[in-house]
Amino acid sequence: MPQDPEFVVPAPVEARPVRLSRSGPQSRLDQRTGARLDAALLYARMAEGHPAAMTVAHRFIDAWQEYLRHALPLLAGALLPLSGTAPETDTGDVAAEWARLSWTVWNLWPDTADDIRATDQAIARLERASTAAAVDVAAVHREMLAVDEFLGGLEARADAALDGGRDGDRTIG
């Protein structure tokens, strides 16, 4: 039976060196992935009925917000060669950043309108969750996983468009 991670204490002689990227695109990618993993692990703890669910829920919401703080600048960078515009990111207001980026996405690929709308709603739910008295963490997690898939698909679509020299009519996902 696996041990509860809260009670795992490294042995005095145990060492686990981990390389960390501190700047540049790899750092942003690593941090985005780490935030997504944090959210998934925290959701799993809440689904298990963790005794400190409220504390875990706060960190869960923070993890998804952190994910967006890293994902949106990565998306903006991927779209820049196609759009010629660099929407402002790293402002701390992920909803406003997404609002600017979503116009760029829609202008490049109008077929993404439904996904853009779903992302708008997911980010709005996440924003409300940060101040709400009660949160449907399953809905937040489900919607944010869909956002992650959509944003990753957009990055892949932008890369494919650059590789192909045109934006074409490739589909996301």
N, C-alpha and C positions, 0 to 999 in steps of 0.2 A: 504494500500500500504506500503510495507517495506521501511524503511528509508535507505538512502545511508549510508553505513558503515563509510564513511569518515567523516560524520557529526554527528555520534552518540557520544555523550559525556556522560560519566557516571555521574549520580547524585552525589552530594557531600556525600551523606550518603550510596551510593551503594558500596557493597563489593563483590568481586568474587574471593575468594581464590581458587587456583588451585595447586594441588600437582605436583611437578616436580621431576623426577628422574635425578640425576646429574651425575651418573656414572653407569657403568655396562651395561648388555644387555638390560634392560628395557629402559634405557636412549637412547640407540642407536635405539631401536624400536620406541620409542616415537618421536625421532627427524626425523627418516626416514618417519614416517607417517605424521608428521607435514610438512615436506618439500613437500611431495606429495600433501597434502591438499593445501599448499601455491600455488603450481603450478596450481592446478585445479581452485582455486579461482581467481588467476591472469588471467588465460586463460578466465574464464567467464567474467571478467572485460573487457578484450580486445575484446571479441566477442560482448559485448554490445556497443563497440565504445567509451570506456573510453577516456576522453579528454587528459589524459597524457599517451597515449598508449606506447610511447617510454620508459618512465620511468618504466611503468608496465612490458613491454617486457624484460627489463634488469633484473628486479627482478624475472620474470618468468624463465628466463634462469638460473639465480643463484639458484632458488629453485630446479630445476631439477638436477643441479650439486651437490647441497647439498644432495639431495636424494641419488645420487650415492655414495657420500662420506660416507654415513651411510649404504647403502644397500650392498655395496661390502664387507666390513668387516664382516657383518652378514652372507653373503653367504659363505665367506671363512671359518668362524667358523663352519657353518653347514656342509661344505664339509670335513673339517679336519679329523674327525673320519673315513671317507670312503677312503680318498686319502692318508692319512699319511703325507701330505705336507701342509705347511702353506704359501701360496703365500703372499708376502709383500703387505700390504694395509696401508691406512692412510698416503700415500705419497703425496697426493694432486694431483696426476696425474691419474685421473680416467680411462683414456684410457689405460695407461700402466698397471694399476691394473687389468682392465678387460681383457686385452690381456693375462696376466698370469693366471687369474682365468678361462678364457675360455678354455685353454688347459686342465686344471684339469677337467672341466665339460665335455669336449669332450672325455677325456680318460675314465671317468666314464660312460658316456652315449653318444655314437657316434650318436644315433638317434636325438640328439638335434642340429646337425650341421646347419640346416636351421635357427633355432632360434638364435644360436650363431652368425651367419652371419648377421641376422637382427639386433641383439643387437650391433654388431660392427658398422653397418651403422648408427644406431640411435645415438650412442655415438659420432661417427665422425660428424654427423650433429649438435649435441649439441655443440661440440667443435668449429666447424666452426661458429655457431650462436653467440658465445661469442665475436667474432671479426668482424662479418659481418655488412655491411651497411644496409642490409634488411634481414629479417628473416620470413620464412613461419611458424608462430607460430602454426598453425593448424597441420602441418606435424610434427613439433617437439613434440607437445603434443600427437598426435596420436601414434607416434613411442615410446615415453617414457612411455605411458600407457601400450603398448605392452611389453616393457622391464620390467616394474613393474610386470606385470602378469607372465612373463617368470621367473624372479628371484624368485618371490614368489613360483612358481611351482617347481623350483629347490630346494628351501629350504624344501618344503613339500615332495618332492621326497627323499631328503636326510634323513629327519626324518622318512619317511616310511621305507626306507632301513635299518635304524638303528633299528627301531621297529621290522622289520621282520628278522633282522640278516643277510640280504643279499641285494644286490642292485637290483636284479630282473629285470623284464622288465616292470615296472610300467610306465605309461605315465604321462606326465606333464599336469597339468591343470584340 
